[in-house]
């Protein structure tokens, strides 16, 4: 799994920095830290494993430096293109959601939910429940319609009664009974007014002044 320096630095914008950075990677030398040989390993196998470990650690350090250089180069390109971190977040979320939708777990879950939905909607209990709810809704609508019709009829009866009452008033006034009643009221009113006028005239005139002439005084 080793990589050559030429392959790593082929597309890096900082080719000259990698050689210096690689010198800073700590390498575990066999002479600096010796541990006891694990059980089941010969000294030759231990040496081989330590050599391979040193190579892998060196490659990891090199890849880290290359990754840092690539990230800096990517950031510069994004700044030049005017891309913001929010755009990158949206793109990542969209890609993640797409990966979820095409994943086997999501597809199997969707299929399972579809099967459950089909089973529920095709069951007899679901159909009976739907029919019961539909009938209840129809009965409720009919009841509300009947109540509205009754209220409309009541209001119509009240308005027609008012109209008939207003129409019947002139007819009642023109009837013989109503005219006879008006005549009687007028007669009583004229008598009351006449009696009042007579009493008023009697109060203003001196008692006996107009009927009897003044008597001459008899001589002594």
Backbone torsions as a table, in degrees:
resi	resn	phi	psi	omega
1	UNK	NA	17.8	-179.4
2	UNK	-79.7	148.0	179.1
3	UNK	-120.3	143.3	179.0
4	UNK	-82.2	155.5	179.8
5	UNK	-64.5	-30.5	-179.9
6	UNK	-67.9	-41.3	179.2
7	UNK	-67.6	-36.7	-177.4
8	UNK	-70.7	-41.6	-174.0
9	UNK	-90.7	11.5	-174.6
10	UNK	-65.9	-42.9	-176.9
11	UNK	-111.2	11.1	-176.8
12	UNK	-80.7	137.9	177.8
13	UNK	-77.7	-14.3	-178.7
14	UNK	-121.1	68.3	-177.1
15	UNK	-68.7	-35.1	-176.5
16	UNK	-73.7	-20.0	-177.0
17	UNK	-82.5	-20.4	-173.9
18	UNK	-70.7	-35.6	-179.4
19	UNK	-66.2	-38.9	176.9
20	UNK	-70.2	-36.8	-178.4
21	UNK	-68.9	-33.6	-178.8
22	UNK	-66.2	-27.4	179.4
23	UNK	-72.5	-20.3	-179.8
24	UNK	-84.1	-9.9	-177.7
25	UNK	-72.8	124.7	-179.4
26	UNK	-71.1	134.6	179.4
27	UNK	-114.3	126.5	-179.5
28	UNK	-78.6	111.1	179.3
29	UNK	-90.9	147.4	-177.8
30	UNK	-68.3	-26.7	-177.7
31	UNK	-78.5	-27.7	-174.7
32	UNK	-75.9	-41.6	-176.5
33	UNK	-135.4	107.0	178.4
34	UNK	-107.6	125.4	176.4
35	UNK	-110.4	159.2	177.9
36	UNK	-61.5	147.4	-179.5
37	UNK	-68.4	126.0	177.7
38	UNK	-60.8	155.9	-179.6
39	UNK	-67.1	138.7	178.5
40	UNK	90.1	-1.5	179.4
41	UNK	-114.7	137.8	174.4
42	UNK	-86.1	160.5	176.9
43	UNK	-56.3	-34.9	179.6
44	UNK	-67.4	-42.8	179.0
45	UNK	-66.4	-37.7	177.7
46	UNK	-63.1	-42.8	-179.8
47	UNK	-63.4	-40.3	-180.0
48	UNK	-65.1	-42.1	179.8
49	UNK	-66.7	-38.7	177.8
50	UNK	-65.7	-36.9	178.5
51	UNK	-66.4	-42.1	178.5
52	UNK	-66.2	-37.8	178.0
53	UNK	-62.4	-40.3	178.8
54	UNK	-63.7	-39.4	179.3
55	UNK	-65.9	-42.3	-179.1
56	UNK	-65.2	-42.0	178.3
57	UNK	-63.7	-37.7	177.7
58	UNK	-64.9	-41.3	178.9
59	UNK	-66.1	-38.8	178.4
60	UNK	-62.0	-45.4	177.9
61	UNK	-60.9	-40.5	178.9
62	UNK	-64.4	-43.2	179.8
63	UNK	-64.4	-35.0	177.2
64	UNK	-64.0	-41.5	178.5
65	UNK	-66.2	-40.9	178.2
66	UNK	-64.8	-41.7	179.4
67	UNK	-62.9	-41.2	178.3
68	UNK	-62.9	-41.6	178.8
69	UNK	-65.2	-39.8	179.0
70	UNK	-65.4	-39.6	179.5
71	UNK	-65.4	-39.2	176.8
72	UNK	-64.8	-42.4	179.2
73	UNK	-64.1	-39.3	178.1
74	UNK	-64.4	-41.0	178.1
75	UNK	-62.5	-40.1	178.0
76	UNK	-64.1	-41.4	179.3
77	UNK	-64.6	-40.2	178.5
78	UNK	-65.0	-39.8	178.0
79	UNK	-64.0	-39.1	179.1
80	UNK	-66.9	-33.4	-180.0
81	UNK	-84.8	-6.7	179.7
82	UNK	78.4	20.1	179.4
83	UNK	-83.3	136.8	-179.4
84	UNK	-103.6	163.5	176.0
85	UNK	-59.3	-29.2	178.3
86	UNK	-64.7	-39.1	177.0
87	UNK	-62.1	-41.1	178.2
88	UNK	-65.1	-37.2	178.5
89	UNK	-65.8	-42.8	177.7
90	UNK	-61.8	-42.1	180.0
91	UNK	-64.4	-41.0	179.5
92	UNK	-65.7	-41.7	178.9
93	UNK	-64.8	-41.1	178.5
94	UNK	-63.5	-41.8	179.1
95	UNK	-66.2	-40.2	179.5
96	UNK	-64.1	-42.7	178.9
97	UNK	-65.4	-37.5	176.6
98	UNK	-64.4	-41.0	178.0
99	UNK	-63.4	-37.5	178.9
100	UNK	-66.4	-41.9	-177.5
101	UNK	-65.2	-34.0	-178.7
102	UNK	-91.1	-0.6	-179.4
103	UNK	-72.1	154.8	-178.3
104	UNK	-65.0	-38.7	-178.4
105	UNK	-63.4	-43.3	-179.7
106	UNK	-65.6	-42.9	-179.3
107	UNK	-64.6	-43.5	179.6
108	UNK	-65.5	-39.8	178.6
109	UNK	-64.1	-42.6	178.5
110	UNK	-62.7	-42.4	178.9
111	UNK	-64.6	-40.4	179.9
112	UNK	-65.1	-43.1	178.0
113	UNK	-63.4	-37.2	177.2
114	UNK	-64.7	-39.7	177.3
115	UNK	-64.8	-43.5	178.0
116	UNK	-61.1	-41.7	179.6
117	UNK	-63.3	-41.8	178.5
118	UNK	-64.0	-41.7	-179.8
119	UNK	-65.1	-40.1	-178.9
120	UNK	-68.0	-46.8	-177.1
121	UNK	-68.9	-26.0	179.7
122	UNK	-91.2	-4.4	-178.2
123	UNK	-74.1	154.8	179.4
124	UNK	-67.4	-36.6	-179.9
125	UNK	-62.9	-41.2	178.8
126	UNK	-65.2	-42.1	-179.6
127	UNK	-65.2	-43.0	179.0
128	UNK	-64.0	-39.8	178.1
129	UNK	-63.0	-43.0	178.4
130	UNK	-62.4	-41.7	179.5
131	UNK	-66.0	-40.4	179.2
132	UNK	-63.4	-44.3	178.9
133	UNK	-64.6	-37.8	179.0
134	UNK	-65.3	-43.4	178.5
135	UNK	-65.2	-39.5	177.9
136	UNK	-63.5	-39.6	178.2
137	UNK	-65.3	-39.4	178.4
138	UNK	-65.6	-41.6	178.8
139	UNK	-64.3	-41.4	178.7
140	UNK	-62.7	-42.3	178.6
141	UNK	-62.9	-41.6	179.5
142	UNK	-64.8	-41.0	179.5
143	UNK	-63.6	-44.2	178.3
144	UNK	-63.3	-37.2	178.5
145	UNK	-65.5	-40.8	178.8
146	UNK	-64.9	-40.5	178.1
147	UNK	-62.5	-42.5	178.8
148	UNK	-63.9	-39.4	178.6
149	UNK	-65.3	-40.7	179.6
150	UNK	-64.0	-42.4	178.6
151	UNK	-63.6	-41.5	179.4
152	UNK	-63.0	-42.5	179.1
153	UNK	-64.3	-40.2	179.5
154	UNK	-62.0	-45.4	178.5
155	UNK	-63.7	-37.2	178.1
156	UNK	-65.4	-40.7	178.4
157	UNK	-63.7	-40.8	-180.0
158	UNK	-64.6	-42.5	-179.8
159	UNK	-67.9	-38.1	178.9
160	UNK	-67.1	-36.8	177.0
161	UNK	-63.7	-40.8	178.7
162	UNK	-63.6	-40.2	-180.0
163	UNK	-66.6	-44.0	-180.0
164	UNK	-63.5	-38.4	179.9
165	UNK	-64.1	-42.3	-179.6
166	UNK	-69.3	-30.5	179.2
167	UNK	-76.0	-34.8	-175.0
168	UNK	-74.9	-18.1	-179.2
169	UNK	-62.0	-49.4	177.2
170	UNK	-61.5	-37.3	179.9
171	UNK	-64.9	-38.6	179.2
172	UNK	-67.0	-37.0	178.9
173	UNK	-64.9	-32.9	-178.2
174	UNK	-85.6	-2.1	-178.7
175	UNK	-74.4	159.6	-178.9
176	UNK	-66.0	-37.0	-179.1
177	UNK	-63.4	-46.2	-179.4
178	UNK	-64.4	-38.0	179.4
179	UNK	-67.1	-40.4	178.1
180	UNK	-62.4	-40.8	178.4
181	UNK	-64.1	-40.1	177.6
182	UNK	-63.7	-39.7	179.2
183	UNK	-62.8	-43.0	179.2
184	UNK	-63.6	-43.1	178.6
185	UNK	-62.4	-39.8	179.7
186	UNK	-65.7	-38.6	178.9
187	UNK	-63.7	-47.2	179.5
188	UNK	-61.4	-39.1	-179.6
189	UNK	-65.2	-41.5	-179.2
190	UNK	-66.7	-37.7	177.4
191	UNK	-64.3	-43.5	179.9
192	UNK	-63.8	-43.3	-179.5
193	UNK	-66.1	-39.8	179.5
194	UNK	-64.7	-43.6	179.4
195	UNK	-62.5	-37.6	177.9
196	UNK	-64.7	-41.0	-179.8
197	UNK	-65.4	-40.8	179.9
198	UNK	-64.9	-41.7	179.4
199	UNK	-65.7	-33.4	179.2
200	UNK	-68.8	-39.6	178.8
201	UNK	-66.5	-37.2	179.3
202	UNK	-65.4	-31.9	178.8
203	UNK	-72.4	-35.3	-176.2
204	UNK	-78.2	-32.2	-177.6
205	UNK	-85.1	143.0	178.9
206	UNK	-69.6	143.5	-175.1
207	UNK	-67.5	122.0	176.3
208	UNK	71.3	8.2	-175.7
209	UNK	-76.9	-34.0	-175.4
210	UNK	-90.7	-17.5	-175.0
211	UNK	-90.4	-41.3	-175.9
212	UNK	-106.3	133.8	176.5
213	UNK	-72.3	156.7	179.4
214	UNK	-69.9	134.4	-179.9
215	UNK	-81.7	142.8	176.9
216	UNK	-78.6	142.3	178.3
217	UNK	-69.8	127.9	179.8
218	UNK	-72.5	140.8	179.9
219	UNK	-72.3	146.1	175.0
220	UNK	-74.5	NA	NA
